[in-house]
Amino acid sequence: MTDRLVLSQSDRAMLDGAEGEAAALAMRILSRAAAVMGATELIDVTRAHIDGCLYHGRASLDFVDRLVGAGGRVRIPTTLNVGSLDLIHPELFRGDAALGTAGRRLMEAHLALGCEPTFTCAPYQHHHRPGLGEQIAWAESNAIVFANSVLGARTNRYGDFVDLCAALTGRAPHAGLHVAANRFGQAVFELPDPAVVGVGHDIYFALAGLVVGGATGAAIPVLTGLPADSTEDELKALGAAAASAGAVALFHAVGVTPEAPSLAAALGDRAPQRTVRVAPAELLAMRRRLSAAQSGERLSAVCLGTPHFSEAEFDTLGRLLDAHPGPLRCDFYVNTSRFVLQALERSGRLAALQARGVQLVTDTCTYITPILRQVGGVAMTNSGKWAHYAPANIGVRVAYGSMAECVASALRGTVVFDD
């Protein structure tokens, strides 16, 4: 700990064990992290989102078990990111039994700390939505960028263990994106009109995110040219892709996101460090780069819902399926959250989707855990994040297309690109 970090009286008491062994351990870790970040103080955070319930090895389970054994409990509302298996549909897991057991234990250990069993990468789609300017401690790249950019909340890009320490103490380092002066953009990206690019509206946003994320470096990007009526799901796709291709934790979209009513406001009335004009050809080249499969190849699966599908996205999927009543000729997976699943059950939409052969996956995601029945073939998605990670993670060849193209391909059993 450096002399720059000054702990409050209650922080010091927690560090000294007044709130128990688990809270003391969490405060020790948080204090060291704050010192590394150059923070001079800790601030209150109102909610946390934990990324560490996805099993990556024994160390993660040992850490959480230690907190549980020491009587640890989270002090603020705390949601959980995806885990290693679907606890609602455990039969979908096709991995090693020992891995499944360890993954389940890690998920359950987080529940023992008082975390909510959300197991979703999209906590912002339910009642866990922070407001403009609210200080939070969220992990998971797409949740972070959505909270900062679309909601205007304030969080750093927290990782495993530090996020949980913030949840156990209700405190976070006052540094980085928690500080208003650090949230102004530096690099301007002029995006082309979606109509000029000529791809599905859903993948336009993901392609833009991948291009911006790969080019922005450490700068906060400011985007111009996005439609004023861009939806939350479109911005979700953009942010998730940008955070996957780079280190983006916050973007501003002029006239769209809350901290960017104008270009000058997004930049803090300063000149940009650089301005990049993104040509339509760059987005089309990114699409070709993501697609290892060609039109007409046999399709083994469609995977949607990375980040987790919203109710609005299910409505779009339902309309596409209703317009084409034939059977699906490949496996069709959609990742979503428990609370969206419950909404589908209440409305009768779940039964209709299942009748068409759609398999819903909750609590996890098909690109991070062995669920697909066939991984040697071609899997199609409209998710930039899924397309970016799945080849290395699970060994599939990816066809990248819009949701409409994914449905058309599933109905035919072969890859269909609407060129």
C-alpha positions as CSV (number, residue, x, y, z in Angstrom):
1,M,0.0,0.0,0.0
2,T,1.3,3.5,-0.9
3,D,1.1,6.7,1.2
4,R,-1.3,8.0,-1.5
5,L,-4.1,5.7,-0.5
6,V,-6.0,7.0,2.6
7,L,-8.5,4.6,4.1
8,S,-11.5,5.8,5.9
9,Q,-12.1,4.9,9.5
10,S,-14.6,2.2,8.5
11,D,-12.2,0.9,5.8
12,R,-9.5,0.6,8.4
13,A,-11.8,-1.1,10.9
14,M,-12.7,-3.7,8.2
15,L,-9.0,-4.2,7.3
16,D,-8.4,-4.8,11.0
17,G,-11.0,-7.5,11.2
18,A,-14.0,-5.7,12.7
19,E,-16.3,-7.2,10.0
20,G,-14.8,-10.7,10.1
21,E,-11.9,-12.5,8.4
22,A,-13.5,-12.6,4.9
23,A,-14.1,-8.9,4.8
24,A,-10.6,-8.2,6.1
25,L,-9.1,-10.4,3.3
26,A,-11.2,-8.6,0.7
27,M,-10.1,-5.2,2.1
28,R,-6.5,-6.2,2.0
29,I,-6.7,-7.2,-1.7
30,L,-8.8,-4.2,-2.6
31,S,-6.4,-1.8,-0.9
32,R,-3.4,-3.2,-2.8
33,A,-5.4,-3.0,-6.1
34,A,-6.3,0.6,-5.3
35,A,-2.7,1.4,-4.7
36,V,-1.6,-0.1,-8.0
37,M,-4.3,1.9,-9.7
38,G,-3.0,5.1,-8.1
39,A,-6.2,5.7,-6.2
40,T,-6.1,8.0,-3.1
41,E,-9.3,6.7,-1.6
42,L,-12.0,4.1,-1.8
43,I,-15.6,5.0,-2.7
44,D,-19.0,3.3,-2.0
45,V,-20.4,1.2,-4.8
46,T,-24.1,0.3,-4.9
47,R,-24.0,-3.1,-6.7
48,A,-21.5,-5.6,-8.1
49,H,-21.5,-8.2,-11.0
50,I,-19.1,-11.1,-10.6
51,D,-17.2,-12.8,-13.4
52,G,-15.3,-15.3,-11.4
53,C,-18.1,-18.0,-11.2
54,L,-16.8,-19.5,-14.6
55,Y,-14.4,-22.3,-13.6
56,H,-10.9,-21.8,-14.9
57,G,-9.0,-23.9,-12.4
58,R,-8.6,-24.8,-8.8
59,A,-7.4,-21.4,-7.7
60,S,-10.7,-19.8,-8.3
61,L,-12.6,-22.4,-6.3
62,D,-10.0,-22.2,-3.5
63,F,-10.4,-18.5,-3.2
64,V,-14.2,-18.5,-3.0
65,D,-14.2,-21.5,-0.6
66,R,-11.9,-19.6,1.7
67,L,-14.3,-16.6,1.8
68,V,-17.2,-18.9,2.4
69,G,-15.3,-20.7,5.2
70,A,-14.5,-17.4,6.8
71,G,-18.2,-16.5,6.9
72,G,-18.1,-14.0,4.0
73,R,-21.3,-12.3,2.8
74,V,-21.7,-9.7,0.1
75,R,-22.7,-6.2,1.4
76,I,-24.4,-4.9,-1.8
77,P,-26.7,-6.5,-4.4
78,T,-24.5,-8.8,-6.3
79,T,-25.3,-10.6,-9.6
80,L,-23.4,-13.4,-11.1
81,N,-22.0,-13.9,-14.6
82,V,-22.3,-17.1,-16.6
83,G,-20.9,-20.3,-15.1
84,S,-19.5,-23.5,-16.6
85,L,-22.8,-25.3,-17.0
86,D,-26.5,-24.8,-17.3
87,L,-28.0,-25.6,-13.9
88,I,-31.5,-25.6,-15.3
89,H,-30.7,-27.9,-18.2
90,P,-27.7,-29.9,-16.8
91,E,-28.2,-32.6,-19.5
92,L,-26.8,-30.2,-22.1
93,F,-23.3,-30.4,-20.6
94,R,-21.0,-32.6,-22.8
95,G,-17.7,-32.1,-21.0
96,D,-15.6,-34.0,-18.5
97,A,-17.5,-35.0,-15.4
98,A,-14.8,-33.6,-13.1
99,L,-14.9,-30.3,-14.8
100,G,-18.7,-30.2,-14.5
101,T,-18.5,-31.0,-10.8
102,A,-15.9,-28.3,-10.1
103,G,-17.9,-25.8,-12.2
104,R,-21.1,-26.5,-10.3
105,R,-19.2,-26.2,-6.9
106,L,-17.9,-22.8,-7.9
107,M,-21.3,-21.5,-8.9
108,E,-22.8,-22.8,-5.6
109,A,-20.0,-21.3,-3.6
110,H,-20.8,-17.8,-4.9
111,L,-24.4,-18.4,-3.9
112,A,-23.2,-19.2,-0.4
113,L,-21.7,-15.7,-0.2
114,G,-25.2,-14.2,-0.8
115,C,-24.9,-13.5,-4.5
116,E,-28.0,-13.7,-6.6
117,P,-28.3,-16.7,-9.0
118,T,-28.6,-14.7,-12.1
119,F,-25.8,-16.4,-14.1
120,T,-26.0,-14.0,-17.0
121,C,-23.6,-11.7,-18.9
122,A,-26.5,-9.3,-19.4
123,P,-27.7,-8.2,-15.9
124,Y,-28.8,-4.9,-17.3
125,Q,-31.7,-6.6,-19.0
126,H,-33.5,-7.1,-15.7
127,H,-34.1,-5.0,-12.6
128,H,-30.3,-4.8,-12.0
129,R,-29.9,-1.7,-14.1
130,P,-27.7,1.0,-12.6
131,G,-28.6,4.6,-13.3
132,L,-26.7,7.5,-14.8
133,G,-23.6,8.4,-12.7
134,E,-24.1,5.4,-10.3
135,Q,-20.9,4.0,-9.0
136,I,-20.8,0.2,-9.4
137,A,-18.2,-2.6,-9.5
138,W,-19.0,-4.8,-12.5
139,A,-16.9,-7.4,-14.2
140,E,-17.5,-9.2,-17.6
141,S,-16.5,-7.2,-20.6
142,N,-19.9,-6.7,-22.3
143,A,-21.6,-5.9,-19.0
144,I,-18.9,-3.3,-18.2
145,V,-19.1,-1.5,-21.6
146,F,-22.9,-1.5,-21.6
147,A,-23.2,-0.1,-18.1
148,N,-20.6,2.6,-18.8
149,S,-21.7,3.5,-22.3
150,V,-25.4,2.9,-22.7
151,L,-26.5,3.5,-19.1
152,G,-23.9,6.0,-18.1
153,A,-23.1,4.2,-14.8
154,R,-19.4,4.2,-13.7
155,T,-17.3,1.1,-13.3
156,N,-13.8,0.1,-14.1
157,R,-13.0,-3.1,-16.0
158,Y,-12.8,-5.3,-13.0
159,G,-11.6,-8.9,-13.2
160,D,-11.8,-12.0,-11.1
161,F,-11.3,-11.7,-7.3
162,V,-11.2,-7.8,-7.2
163,D,-14.9,-7.7,-8.3
164,L,-15.8,-10.1,-5.4
165,C,-13.7,-8.1,-2.9
166,A,-15.7,-5.0,-3.9
167,A,-19.0,-6.9,-3.3
168,L,-17.8,-8.1,0.2
169,T,-16.8,-4.6,1.2
170,G,-19.1,-2.3,-0.8
171,R,-16.1,-0.3,-1.8
172,A,-14.0,0.3,-4.9
173,P,-10.9,2.3,-5.9
174,H,-11.7,5.9,-6.8
175,A,-9.7,5.7,-10.1
176,G,-10.2,5.2,-13.8
177,L,-13.7,5.4,-15.1
178,H,-15.1,6.1,-11.7
179,V,-13.7,9.6,-12.1
180,A,-15.8,11.9,-14.3
181,A,-12.7,13.6,-15.8
182,N,-11.4,10.3,-17.1
183,R,-14.6,9.5,-19.1
184,F,-14.2,11.8,-22.0
185,G,-13.4,10.4,-25.4
186,Q,-10.1,10.8,-27.2
187,A,-10.5,9.0,-30.6
188,V,-13.3,9.8,-33.1
189,F,-14.5,7.1,-35.4
190,E,-16.8,8.2,-38.3
191,L,-19.0,5.2,-39.1
192,P,-20.7,4.6,-42.4
193,D,-24.4,4.6,-42.8
194,P,-25.8,1.0,-42.3
195,A,-27.7,1.2,-45.5
196,V,-24.5,1.9,-47.4
197,V,-22.8,-1.2,-45.9
198,G,-25.6,-3.4,-47.0
199,V,-25.5,-6.1,-44.3
200,G,-28.1,-7.0,-41.7
201,H,-28.7,-4.3,-39.2
202,D,-27.8,-6.5,-36.3
203,I,-24.4,-7.5,-37.6
204,Y,-23.6,-4.0,-38.8
205,F,-23.3,-2.9,-35.1
206,A,-21.2,-5.9,-34.2
207,L,-18.9,-5.4,-37.2
208,A,-18.5,-1.7,-36.2
209,G,-17.6,-2.8,-32.7
210,L,-15.0,-5.2,-33.9
211,V,-13.3,-2.6,-36.2
212,V,-13.4,0.1,-33.5
213,G,-12.2,-2.3,-30.7
214,G,-9.3,-3.4,-32.8
215,A,-8.2,0.1,-33.7
216,T,-8.9,2.2,-30.6
217,G,-6.1,1.0,-28.4
218,A,-6.2,2.5,-24.9
219,A,-8.3,5.4,-26.0
220,I,-12.0,5.9,-25.3
221,P,-13.7,5.9,-28.7
222,V,-16.4,8.4,-29.8
223,L,-18.6,7.2,-32.6
224,T,-20.4,9.3,-35.1
225,G,-22.9,8.2,-37.7
226,L,-24.9,5.7,-35.7
227,P,-28.6,6.0,-36.3
228,A,-30.4,8.1,-33.6
229,D,-32.9,5.3,-33.0
230,S,-30.2,2.6,-32.3
231,T,-31.7,0.1,-29.9
232,E,-30.2,-1.3,-26.7
233,D,-29.7,-4.7,-28.3
234,E,-27.8,-3.1,-31.2
235,L,-25.6,-1.1,-28.8
236,K,-25.2,-4.3,-26.8
237,A,-23.8,-6.0,-29.8
238,L,-21.5,-3.2,-30.6
239,G,-20.1,-2.9,-27.1
240,A,-19.6,-6.7,-26.7
241,A,-17.7,-6.9,-30.0
242,A,-15.6,-3.8,-29.2
243,A,-14.7,-5.2,-25.8
244,S,-13.8,-8.6,-27.3
245,A,-11.5,-7.1,-30.1
246,G,-9.9,-4.6,-27.7
247,A,-9.9,-3.2,-24.2
248,V,-12.9,-1.0,-24.7
249,A,-14.8,-0.4,-21.4
250,L,-16.6,2.8,-22.5
251,F,-17.6,4.2,-25.8
252,H,-19.6,7.3,-26.7
253,A,-22.1,7.4,-29.6
254,V,-22.9,11.0,-30.4
255,G,-26.6,11.7,-30.2
256,V,-27.3,8.2,-28.8
257,T,-25.6,7.5,-25.5
258,P,-26.3,9.6,-22.4
259,E,-22.8,11.2,-22.0
260,A,-22.6,12.2,-25.7
261,P,-25.4,14.7,-26.6
262,S,-22.8,16.3,-28.9
263,L,-19.4,15.6,-30.2
264,A,-18.0,18.4,-28.1
265,A,-19.6,17.0,-24.9
266,A,-18.2,13.5,-25.6
267,L,-14.7,14.9,-26.0
268,G,-14.9,17.2,-23.0
269,D,-14.5,20.2,-25.4
270,R,-11.1,19.0,-26.4
271,A,-9.7,18.2,-29.8
272,P,-9.6,14.5,-30.5
273,Q,-6.2,12.7,-30.5
274,R,-7.2,11.3,-33.9
275,T,-10.1,10.9,-36.2
276,V,-10.7,7.7,-38.2
277,R,-13.1,7.4,-41.1
278,V,-14.3,3.8,-41.3
279,A,-15.1,2.8,-44.8
280,P,-17.9,0.4,-45.7
281,A,-15.3,-1.9,-47.2
282,E,-13.6,-2.3,-43.8
283,L,-16.8,-3.7,-42.2
284,L,-17.4,-6.0,-45.1
285,A,-13.8,-7.2,-44.8
286,M,-14.3,-7.9,-41.1
287,R,-17.3,-10.0,-42.0
288,R,-15.3,-12.0,-44.5
289,R,-12.6,-12.4,-41.9
290,L,-15.1,-13.8,-39.3
291,S,-16.6,-16.3,-41.7
292,A,-14.4,-19.4,-42.3
293,A,-17.4,-21.1,-44.1
294,Q,-18.7,-20.5,-47.6
295,S,-22.3,-20.2,-48.8
296,G,-23.7,-23.7,-49.4
297,E,-21.7,-25.6,-46.9
298,R,-23.5,-28.0,-44.6
299,L,-24.5,-26.4,-41.3
300,S,-24.2,-28.3,-38.0
301,A,-25.6,-25.6,-35.6
302,V,-26.8,-22.1,-35.2
303,C,-25.8,-20.3,-32.0
304,L,-27.4,-17.0,-31.0
305,G,-27.5,-15.0,-27.8
306,T,-24.0,-13.8,-27.0
307,P,-24.5,-11.6,-25.0
308,H,-27.6,-13.2,-23.7
309,F,-30.8,-12.8,-25.8
310,S,-33.3,-10.2,-24.7
311,E,-37.1,-10.5,-25.0
312,A,-37.0,-8.1,-27.9
313,E,-34.5,-10.4,-29.7
314,F,-36.8,-13.4,-29.1
315,D,-39.7,-11.5,-30.6
316,T,-37.6,-10.9,-33.7
317,L,-36.6,-14.5,-33.8
318,G,-40.2,-15.6,-33.4
319,R,-41.3,-13.4,-36.3
320,L,-38.6,-14.9,-38.6
321,L,-39.6,-18.5,-37.6
322,D,-43.3,-17.7,-38.1
323,A,-42.6,-16.5,-41.6
324,H,-41.0,-19.8,-42.5
325,P,-42.9,-22.8,-41.0
326,G,-40.6,-25.6,-42.2
327,P,-38.5,-27.8,-40.0
328,L,-35.1,-26.7,-38.7
329,R,-32.4,-28.9,-40.3
330,C,-29.6,-28.3,-37.8
331,D,-29.3,-27.8,-34.1
332,F,-30.4,-24.3,-33.0
333,Y,-29.2,-22.9,-29.7
334,V,-30.1,-19.6,-28.1
335,N,-28.3,-18.4,-24.9
336,T,-30.4,-16.4,-22.5
337,S,-30.9,-15.5,-18.9
338,R,-33.1,-17.1,-16.3
339,F,-35.3,-14.0,-16.0
340,V,-35.9,-13.8,-19.8
341,L,-36.6,-17.6,-19.8
342,Q,-39.3,-17.0,-17.2
343,A,-40.8,-14.3,-19.2
344,L,-41.0,-16.6,-22.2
345,E,-42.6,-19.3,-20.1
346,R,-45.3,-16.9,-18.8
347,S,-46.1,-15.6,-22.3
348,G,-46.2,-19.0,-24.0
349,R,-43.4,-18.0,-26.3
350,L,-41.1,-20.7,-24.9
351,A,-43.4,-23.6,-25.9
352,A,-43.6,-22.2,-29.4
353,L,-39.9,-22.0,-29.8
354,Q,-39.4,-25.5,-28.4
355,A,-42.0,-26.8,-30.8
356,R,-39.8,-25.5,-33.6
357,G,-36.7,-27.2,-32.3
358,V,-35.0,-24.2,-30.6
359,Q,-32.9,-25.2,-27.6
360,L,-32.6,-22.5,-25.0
361,V,-29.4,-22.4,-22.9
362,T,-29.2,-20.6,-19.6
363,D,-26.5,-19.9,-17.0
364,T,-23.7,-20.3,-19.5
365,C,-22.9,-19.8,-23.1
366,T,-22.2,-22.2,-26.0
367,Y,-18.8,-20.7,-26.9
368,I,-17.3,-21.3,-23.4
369,T,-18.5,-24.7,-22.4
370,P,-19.1,-28.0,-24.3
371,I,-22.7,-28.0,-25.2
372,L,-22.8,-28.3,-29.0
373,R,-23.5,-31.9,-30.2
374,Q,-21.3,-31.4,-33.3
375,V,-18.2,-29.2,-33.1
376,G,-16.4,-30.5,-36.2
377,G,-18.7,-28.8,-38.6
378,V,-19.9,-25.2,-39.3
379,A,-21.7,-23.2,-36.7
380,M,-23.4,-20.0,-37.7
381,T,-24.0,-16.9,-35.5
382,N,-24.9,-13.3,-35.7
383,S,-22.8,-12.5,-32.6
384,G,-19.5,-10.8,-33.2
385,K,-18.3,-11.9,-29.8
386,W,-19.2,-15.6,-30.4
387,A,-17.6,-15.5,-33.8
388,H,-14.5,-13.9,-32.4
389,Y,-14.0,-16.5,-29.6
390,A,-15.6,-19.8,-30.6
391,P,-13.0,-21.1,-33.1
392,A,-10.3,-21.1,-30.5
393,N,-12.5,-22.0,-27.5
394,I,-14.5,-24.9,-28.9
395,G,-13.0,-25.7,-32.3
396,V,-15.8,-24.8,-34.7
397,R,-15.7,-23.2,-38.1
398,V,-17.8,-20.1,-38.0
399,A,-20.3,-18.7,-40.6
400,Y,-21.1,-15.1,-39.7
401,G,-24.4,-13.7,-40.7
402,S,-27.5,-11.8,-39.6
403,M,-30.3,-13.3,-37.6
404,A,-32.3,-13.6,-40.7
405,E,-29.5,-15.4,-42.5
406,C,-29.1,-17.7,-39.5
407,V,-32.8,-18.7,-39.6
408,A,-32.7,-19.1,-43.4
409,S,-29.6,-21.3,-43.1
410,A,-31.1,-23.5,-40.3
411,L,-34.2,-24.0,-42.5
412,R,-32.1,-25.1,-45.4
413,G,-29.4,-27.0,-43.5
414,T,-26.7,-25.2,-45.4
415,V,-25.1,-21.7,-45.0
416,V,-27.1,-19.0,-46.7
417,F,-25.7,-15.5,-47.2
418,D,-28.1,-12.9,-48.6
419,D,-25.7,-11.0,-50.8
